Amino acid sequence: MSAKVRASVAEALEGLFDGARVMVGGFGLCGNAEALIAGVLATGAKELTLVSNNAGSLGKGLATWLEAGIIRRVECTYLGTNEHLHRAMAAGTIEIEVMPQGTFVERMRAAGAGIPAFFTPTGLGTVVAEGKEVREFEGRAYVLERALHADFALIRAHRADPFGNLRFYRTARNFSPIMATAAKTTIVECDELVALGAFDPDDVHLPGAFVQRVVHVPVHEDVIEYRTVRPRPTEAPS
């Protein structure tokens, strides 16, 4: 068994410390690393900076961290229906930085590529640009954005091998691969753990070089936030 594979969530999360910057994959509740999110609460770590698209929903996922009071700061793109986050923002009990979603992704990509900062026109003339350097290039103004790093990334993959090569399930991939490149330690919970060599190289969404720990979690709740279905057509009279 590879040295990257851990026998339990608790083992996978060893070394998580107070004040850590933690990236967590997921869009809403889609693609959440459910077991790792729950496991963080069990570690007792607190004063965390959460870097995620959003901070949970409907009391699920990362919303449990907010309820437990272990988050000091949130860097995200969307507050959505997370009432805990709205209340914390209004009360000033949690620092919150909201940024454009494309900027969020590019800041993490820059971190993974070793690029300290970049200029973008996104957010120019809005609160997003407040306090940031603005520079003109070829007659157009751009805002300076800095790379977004983390101590840990907690992500979920559909399939992993012992080296940490990963394949994600459709849109559950979302931000996870880019987060893995931007963190010092990437921890993966996978639905399926397969043998080394089981992947065709062209089927690997994220190379294992970006993964430090893997834990097999075969059962998930996989909550659907708002189920919308097409009304059933009225049967024609016989």
matplotlib code that plots the C-alpha trace (Angstrom):
import matplotlib.pyplot as plt

x = [0.0, 1.2, 2.5, -0.1, -3.1, -4.4, -6.6, -9.0, -10.1, -8.5, -5.1, -5.6, -6.2, -3.2, -1.3, -4.2, -3.5, -5.2, -5.1, -4.5, -5.7, -7.9, -9.2, -12.3, -13.6, -17.3, -19.9, -22.8, -23.0, -21.9, -18.5, -18.1, -15.5, -18.2, -16.1, -13.1, -15.4, -16.9, -13.4, -12.1, -14.6, -13.3, -9.7, -10.6, -8.8, -10.1, -9.4, -9.4, -9.3, -11.7, -11.1, -14.0, -16.6, -19.2, -19.4, -22.1, -25.8, -28.9, -26.9, -24.8, -21.2, -19.1, -22.1, -21.3, -17.9, -19.7, -22.1, -19.2, -17.4, -14.1, -13.8, -12.1, -12.1, -13.9, -12.6, -15.3, -17.3, -20.9, -22.8, -26.0, -28.6, -26.1, -27.9, -25.1, -22.6, -25.0, -25.5, -21.7, -21.0, -23.6, -22.3, -18.7, -17.8, -16.1, -13.9, -15.3, -13.7, -16.0, -14.4, -15.5, -15.5, -13.1, -10.7, -11.0, -10.0, -7.2, -5.7, -5.5, -4.1, -1.5, -0.5, -0.1, 2.0, 4.3, 2.9, 2.8, 0.3, -1.5, -3.5, -7.1, -9.9, -12.4, -13.7, -12.3, -14.4, -16.1, -15.5, -13.4, -10.7, -10.7, -7.2, -5.6, -3.0, -4.5, -2.2, -2.8, -1.7, -2.2, -4.8, -6.8, -6.9, -6.3, -6.5, -3.7, -4.7, -2.4, -2.1, -4.2, -2.4, -3.4, -1.9, -4.4, -6.8, -9.6, -11.1, -13.2, -12.6, -14.7, -11.7, -8.1, -5.2, -2.6, -0.3, -3.1, -3.9, -7.6, -10.7, -13.7, -17.4, -18.7, -19.5, -18.3, -14.8, -15.5, -12.7, -10.9, -8.1, -7.0, -7.1, -4.8, -2.1, -2.4, -2.1, 1.0, -0.9, -3.7, -6.0, -8.4, -11.3, -12.3, -15.4, -13.3, -9.7, -8.3, -5.0, -2.0, -2.2, -6.0, -6.2, -5.6, -3.2, -5.6, -8.3, -6.4, -8.0, -5.3, -1.9, -0.9, 2.1, -0.3, -1.8, -0.2, -2.8, -5.7, -8.5, -11.1, -14.7, -17.2, -20.5, -21.7, -24.9, -24.7, -27.3, -29.2, -29.8, -32.9, -34.4, -36.1, -38.0, -40.2, -43.9, -45.3, -47.5, -51.2, -52.2, -54.4, -57.9, -58.4]
y = [0.0, 3.5, 5.7, 8.2, 6.0, 6.6, 4.0, 6.6, 10.2, 11.0, 9.8, 11.7, 15.0, 14.6, 17.8, 20.2, 23.1, 26.1, 29.1, 27.0, 28.1, 25.4, 25.1, 22.9, 21.8, 21.8, 24.0, 24.3, 20.8, 19.2, 17.5, 18.0, 16.0, 15.0, 12.8, 15.2, 18.1, 16.2, 15.0, 18.5, 19.1, 16.1, 17.4, 20.4, 22.8, 26.3, 29.9, 28.5, 30.5, 28.8, 29.2, 27.8, 28.8, 29.0, 27.9, 25.2, 25.4, 24.2, 23.5, 20.9, 20.7, 23.7, 25.3, 22.9, 24.6, 28.0, 26.5, 25.2, 28.5, 27.2, 29.7, 33.1, 34.1, 33.1, 33.8, 32.9, 33.9, 33.3, 33.7, 32.3, 30.8, 30.3, 32.2, 31.6, 33.3, 36.2, 36.8, 36.5, 39.0, 41.4, 41.0, 41.2, 38.0, 36.5, 38.2, 37.7, 38.4, 37.9, 37.9, 37.2, 33.5, 33.7, 35.7, 33.1, 30.3, 32.3, 33.3, 29.6, 28.7, 31.4, 29.9, 26.5, 27.9, 29.8, 33.2, 35.7, 38.1, 39.1, 41.9, 41.5, 44.0, 42.1, 44.1, 47.5, 50.4, 48.3, 47.4, 44.5, 46.9, 48.9, 49.2, 47.3, 48.6, 49.6, 49.8, 50.7, 48.4, 49.5, 52.0, 49.8, 49.7, 46.5, 45.5, 43.6, 40.3, 38.1, 34.4, 32.4, 29.8, 27.3, 25.0, 22.2, 21.3, 18.9, 17.5, 14.6, 12.4, 9.6, 7.4, 7.4, 5.1, 4.6, 7.3, 9.8, 10.0, 11.1, 11.1, 13.2, 12.6, 15.1, 18.5, 17.3, 18.1, 21.9, 23.7, 20.6, 20.1, 23.7, 23.8, 20.7, 22.6, 25.6, 23.9, 22.6, 19.4, 18.0, 15.4, 13.4, 11.3, 9.0, 7.0, 4.2, 3.2, 1.3, -0.4, 1.4, 1.2, 0.9, 4.4, 5.0, 8.0, 10.0, 9.5, 11.1, 14.5, 15.3, 13.7, 12.2, 14.5, 17.1, 14.7, 13.9, 11.8, 9.6, 8.1, 5.7, 6.8, 4.6, 6.0, 9.6, 11.4, 13.4, 15.9, 17.7, 21.2, 22.0, 19.2, 20.5, 18.1, 18.5, 18.2, 14.9, 15.3, 14.7, 11.3, 11.5, 10.1, 6.6]
z = [0.0, -0.9, 1.9, 0.7, 1.6, 5.2, 7.0, 8.5, 8.1, 11.5, 10.1, 6.9, 8.9, 11.2, 11.6, 11.0, 13.2, 14.7, 12.3, 9.2, 5.8, 4.4, 0.8, 0.4, -2.9, -3.8, -5.5, -3.0, -1.6, -4.9, -4.7, -0.9, 0.9, 3.4, 5.7, 5.8, 6.6, 9.5, 10.5, 10.9, 13.7, 15.5, 15.4, 17.6, 15.2, 15.3, 14.0, 10.5, 7.3, 4.9, 1.2, -0.7, -3.4, -0.6, 3.0, 3.0, 2.7, 4.5, 7.6, 5.7, 4.7, 5.7, 7.4, 10.3, 10.7, 11.0, 13.6, 15.6, 15.5, 14.2, 11.3, 11.7, 8.0, 4.8, 1.3, -1.1, -4.2, -3.0, 0.3, -1.2, 1.2, 4.0, 6.8, 9.3, 7.0, 6.3, 10.0, 10.8, 8.1, 9.4, 13.0, 12.0, 13.9, 10.9, 8.3, 4.9, 1.5, -1.5, -4.9, -8.5, -9.2, -12.2, -10.1, -7.3, -9.7, -11.3, -7.9, -7.0, -10.4, -10.1, -6.7, -8.2, -11.1, -8.8, -10.0, -7.1, -8.7, -11.9, -13.4, -14.4, -15.6, -13.5, -10.6, -11.8, -10.5, -7.9, -4.2, -5.4, -6.5, -3.2, -1.7, -4.7, -7.2, -10.5, -13.6, -17.2, -20.0, -23.6, -22.6, -20.4, -16.6, -14.6, -11.0, -9.2, -7.6, -5.6, -5.7, -3.3, -1.3, 1.5, 4.0, 3.3, 0.5, 1.3, -1.9, -3.0, -6.0, -7.5, -8.1, -6.9, -7.0, -4.3, -5.8, -5.7, -9.4, -9.5, -11.6, -10.6, -11.3, -13.8, -12.2, -8.8, -10.1, -9.9, -8.0, -6.6, -9.1, -9.0, -5.2, -5.1, -6.9, -4.6, -1.2, 0.7, 1.7, -0.4, 1.3, -0.9, 0.1, -2.7, -3.5, -5.0, -4.4, -7.3, -8.0, -9.3, -13.1, -13.3, -14.9, -18.5, -18.4, -20.5, -17.9, -15.1, -14.2, -11.5, -11.3, -8.0, -7.8, -6.4, -3.7, -0.4, 1.3, 0.2, 2.3, 1.0, 1.9, 0.0, 1.4, 1.1, 1.7, -1.5, -0.7, -3.5, -2.3, -4.4, -6.4, -9.5, -11.7, -14.7, -13.9, -14.9, -17.9, -17.5, -18.9, -22.0, -21.4, -22.7]

ax = plt.figure().add_subplot(projection="3d")
ax.plot(x, y, z, "-o")
ax.set_aspect("equal")
plt.show()
